[in-house]
């Protein structure tokens, strides 16, 4: 299967992103730390993703750390000509396996160099600066303009092809665009979380890609999960699940496929980067590229949040 027409975004003469990509965060061990439980299976998932038509892989060298990028290189190098690998900088892992902001210019340059080496590339296709404006990361003490300016300098030097932002607010996006061209934003967005709706609106007007992370509600859509320990207000309600299941049944699809199809139908600039370490789940996710929801069903799903 290949991604059908209309399922790619042409963002520049030298950058086309598949709207249904693959995120590598689930490939390392538990807690996004250490080697995968099954090294051969992790390589197989990456190879199968490309076989299924994925041309957009999202990663970061802090996944593991280093594990996800090493697996990408081992599985896919030499890379297909149309494969875009997007990565994130601005974060490192601390001794407690936590995620720590690291946005000083020198540290950003070091992270870019590490990505280049691990991925065995002479230039990175797309680099997101992880900002922390979405509340999932403590922001760096370094002024935002100073951090982005360092990446803009690396872009001028030819080490980065295009720049993006992750976890960004509307104000941060405006500040960034005054410093350097921004082709993509990666913020949280899924059926039950529209907290980045204002950022998405700006992206639509400016023709900036919006890559949704946690597109499957961080795994909460899988049937049979115990959601009693989910943060208050984060877990979908039984009524929300019932509506989602009703729509899925009409299409002979799964919850996750409908959630992904909704993301792609929600806006012309949205991308989805679901991650998994399972071949079966990968194939289920990629099949959502062919699922086109009716206008009425999209409108119903729009109201679920």
N, C-alpha and C positions, 0 to 999 in steps of 0.2 A: 504494500500500500504506500502511496505517496500522499503528501499533504495536498489537498485539492486546491484549485484556483480560488483566490480570495482568502486563503489561509496563511498568507505571508504578508509581511509589512516591508515595503521598500523604503528604508529610512535615509539612504544616501546612495550615491552611485556605486559604492563599494560595500554596502551593508544591507542585507536582506535577512530579516528574522522570521523563522517559522513561528506561527502564532501558537502552536502547540509544541512546546519544547520538552526538555527533560532536565530536572534538577538533581544534582548529585549528593545532596545533603544526607540522604539515607544510606549511602554506600559505606561509610566508615562504621566502626563499631558503635555500641550503645552510647548515647549522649554525644554523638558525632565525634567520638574520640577513639583513636586506635584503629587497628586493622579490621577489615570486615570479618564477620563470622565465617564466611565462605568466600575466599579470594577468587576462585574460579567462577563462582556464580556472579560475583560483582562484575567481572570482566564480561561475562555472557550478557548481562543486562545492558551494558553500554553498547556492545556490538549489536544486540538485537534492536536497540533503539534506533541506531543508524539504518539497519536493514528495513525497519518499518517506516522510514522516511523522515526521521527527526534530523533537522539541520541546525538546531539551536540547543546547545547544552549550557546550562548555568552551573557555575562552580565557585569555589573559593579555596585558597590555600589554607585557610583556617579550618576547613573541614577535615578533621583528623588529628592534629593538623597534618597537612601535606598528603594525606591518604587519598582523597578524592582526585587530586590532580595527578598523582602518580598512577592511579588506576586508569584515568582517561588516556594518559600517554601510553601505558602498556596495552590497553585494549584497542586504541584507534590510530596511533601513529604508525605510518604517515597518514595524515588526516585527509578525508575527502575534500575536494576543492570548495564545495558549497557549505562545509560545516563551519558554523560560527560558535566560538567558545567565549562565553561571557564570564567574567570573574569579578569578585568584590574585594576591595581593600579597605583599610581603616579599622580593622579588628584583628586582634591576636588572641590566643588562648592563654589563660593564666595557669598557675600551678594547681589550682583546684578544678581545672577543666572548664572554667567559666569563659565568657566572651568579654573581652576588655577592649575599649576604644584605644586605637593606636593611630592617630592621624597627624602626628608631627611630620613635616616634609621629609626628613631623612628616613623615618620608619616607613612612610608610604613608598619612597623610592626602593627601599629594601624589599618591601612586599611585592612590588611590581617585578623586580629582578627575580625574586623567588618564583613567582608565577611563570615567568618566561623560562626559567631553567627547568622547573618541574614539568611544564607542558611541552618543553622542547619547541618553543616558538621564538621567532625573531621579533615579533610584534604581537601584542594582544589585541584581539578584535574589538572588544568592548569591556571597559573597566568601570564598575560602579564604585563610587565612594559611599561606604556605609556610614550614614549620618547619625541615626538614632532619634530622629524626630518623631518616630512612631511609638516611642516609649518602651521598646523592647531592648534598648541598649543605652547605657549611660553615655550621654554625649561627651565628646572629647573636650578638654580645656583649650585646645588649640583653636584659634579663630577659624571659622568655616572657610572664609575667603583664602586664608593662608594654605589650608589643606587642599582645596580645589585648585588653587594656583599652582601647587607643586605638581599635581597630575596634569594640568594644562601644559606645563613646561615639558613633561615627559611626552605628551602628545606632540608638541612642536618638534621634539627630538626624534620622533618616529617610533617610539617604543609602544605607544598606544594609538590605535586607529580612531576610536570614538570613546566619548565619556558618557557616563550615566550616574544616577544618584539612587541610593537605596534608603528607605526609611525617612523620607524627606517630607517637609511641610511646604505649603504654598509659598510662604515667604522665603524659605531656603531655596526653592526652585527658582524663584525670581532673581534672587541674589546670584545664584550659580550661572544663570543664563546671561548675566551682565559680564561674567568673567570668561566664559568659554561656551561653545555650542554643547547642548545636552540633547542626546538623541533618544534616551530611554530613562524611565524611572521604574524602580522596583519597590513596590509597597505592598502591604498586606491588603488583600481583597478576596472575599469569597461570598457565597450565598448569604451567610449570616453575619458578615462584617463589612460594612460600607463606610468605615471611618475615614477612608481616603477618597471619598467621593469628590471632595473639593479639589484634590490634586489631580484626579482623573479628569475632571472638567477642564482644568488648565491644559493638560496633555492633549485632550481632544482638540482644543482651539489652536494649539501650537504644532500639532502633528508630531507629538512625542509619543513613543511607544510606552505603554504601561504594562510592565511585566508583573503579574500578580503572584506573590509568594504565599505559601499556605493556601493554594487554590482549592484544596479539599478539606479546609477547616482543620488543618493539622491532624488529619487522620480520623476526625470525629464522625465522618460520614459512614464508616464501615459498620454494617449491621452487627449487633451482638456485643458492641463495646460497652464497658461500664463507664459511664460518664459522670458518676456521682462525685468524682474527685476533680472534675474540671473547674476552673476558676468561675466564680459567680457571674452569671450572665453570658458566659462563653459557649456553653453547650446548647445545641439546638433543642427545642422543646418537642414533646411527642406530637403536638399539632403541626409543627414545621416538618417533622419527619414524615408525617402522614401525607401532607400535601406533596412533598418531594417524591414519595413512593408512588402516589397516584399518577403523577406526571410520568415518572419513569416507566410504569407499567404500560402506559399508552404507546410508548415507543419500543417496548421490549428491551429497555436499557437498564443500567444500574444507577444507583444514586450518584456515584462518582462521575459516570459518563454525563448525566444530566447537569451536574454541577459544572463540569468543564465546558459543556456545550453552552450553558448559560453565560459563562465568562466570555466566551468567544462571540456570543451574540449580544452581549450587554453593551459593547462599544466597539467601534471600528478600530480602535488603537490598542485594545487589550490583548495581552499574551498570557498564556498559562505555562507554568514550569513545574508540573507535578513531579515529585520524586518518589522512588520506590526501590527496594532491593529485590523485588519479586518479579520474575518474568511474567507470571500470570497477570499481576496487577499492571505491569507496564503495557501489556497488550490490550488490557481493558481500557486503560487511560488513552492510549493512542487511537483506539477505535472511536473515541468521542469526536475526533476531527471530522468524521463523516455524519455526525448527528446534528441535524438542523431543526431547532425548535420553532414552533409556530409563534406568531406574534402574541397570541393570547397567552400561551404558556410562558413566554418570556416575561410578559407583564405580571403574571401571577407570581413567578419566581422573584421578580423585582421587589415584590411586597413582603417577601419572607423575612427580611432583616428587621 
